């Protein structure tokens, strides 16, 4: 791939991401602050750095959350 033609992965805020993946903004914040899971994110340096979620990483995280179906019968 030509370096001038690189695709930029979309970044979303927690408020933008939450309704797309079916979790609340507060759940995403809880996961970040307590380190108890959730999709990977990046944060700008500093105490109040902006948090962003890279769409490609969120999609991988969602795929990893799929559980095998239970076969009944």
Helices and strands as residue ranges (DSSP letters): G 3-5, E 11-12, H 14-21, H 25-34, E 42-43, E 51-54, H 55-65
